[in-house]
Amino acid sequence: MITATTPKGERRRQALVAAAAELLLEGGFDAVRHRSVATRADLPLASTTYYFESLEDLIARAVEFSGNAELDAMRRRVGEVSHRRRGAEATVDLLLDLLVGADGHDEGGRGGPEAAQRNHGGPRTSPDRLGQLIARYERSVASARHPELREVQLRLRAQLDELLADVLRRSDRLVRHEQVRRLVAVVDGAVVAALTELDPEPRRMARGALLEIIDIVAPATPQQADRYRALDS
């Protein structure tokens, strides 16, 4: 790949990556072409081949750009999470805030009319959020065929796993890497199934699936488990 060695070159390269990321979100991989990216970035057509070895290289950088933006939003959400004991429902809601999208509640139980639906899976997912979820799973499937994307996805996934583990630790729950992957797999399956419905409600479906296993795959720490038993006795 030709590197952008000047500030102007780097700005142009980043503009192309951002434009490709927008097109990915709007129309999937078929929407990302040299001409469409250059047009969206308002740059000459030749710039896409000057700054990137191939279209696949540009797409990989766009996927990384989108994934990092999602991770940044997740980190901000995790930063708002206090360290305290949480039951199954509260823990699942926090995990789904990261994996599917927030439902409008906050930890204090406020959040307006939307929060009233919390025990029923939260409000309906917005069209914009549905588009983001579809784009995310398209990236995952595409990475199985393209080595460049696979490497990016693996890096992004490792960071996501650590954020989920942090949420579990802040909820006084045991954290094991293989079980974090199991949580993600359950949510992924539920969300993909929901996205095929005529009236998709991915958060509701994922919430039901996760509630069935959260205390098995991420149980309370031994100290907290003892506290639960003491309260029940």
Secondary structure, DSSP 8 states (H G I E B T S, - for coil): -----SHHHHHHHHHHHHHHHHHHHHH-GGG--HHHHHHHHT--TTHHHHH-SSHHHHHHHHHHHHHHHHHHHHHHHHHT-------HHHHHHHHHHHHT---S--TTS--GGGGGGGGGT-S---HHHHHHHHHHHHHHHHHTT-HHHHHHHHHHHHHHHHHHHHHHHHTTB---HHHHHHHHHHHHHHHHHHHTSSS--HHHHHHHHHHTTHHHHS-B-HHHHHHHHHHH-
